[in-house]
């Protein structure tokens, strides 16, 4: 398996654009096979692999959200257009 194949399915840690400013992949988007192929076609595959490797050991910070609290009726009559 090529290292570039290991990128598929991972979230991008940054945005890559081509020379014309077109977005190849945005930060946070999932890297797909077409993204890897396009990055290779524009000469940015090494950059993609290097940047992903640089951030690979970085732990994601996940904060617990507040507990869900019911604040009212789920579908109060007259509010939702389809509930009439």
C-alpha positions, 0 to 999 in steps of 0.5 A: 500500500502506498503512503498516499493510500493511507491518506484516504479517509483522513480529515485534511489538516489544511487547505490545498489550492492549485495554481489558479486558486481552485480548492483541491481540499479544504481543511477538515474535509475528508481526503478521497482518492480523487483528492489524492489524484488531483494533488499528485496531478498538480505536484502537491502530493508530497506536500499533502503527505508531509503536512498530514504526517506532521500533524499525525501525532497531534491529539485531537481535543474533544471537549464534552458538551453540556448535557442535553436538556429538553427546553420545550415542545418538539413541534409546537403547533402553528410554528412549523409550516408543515404542522398546520 
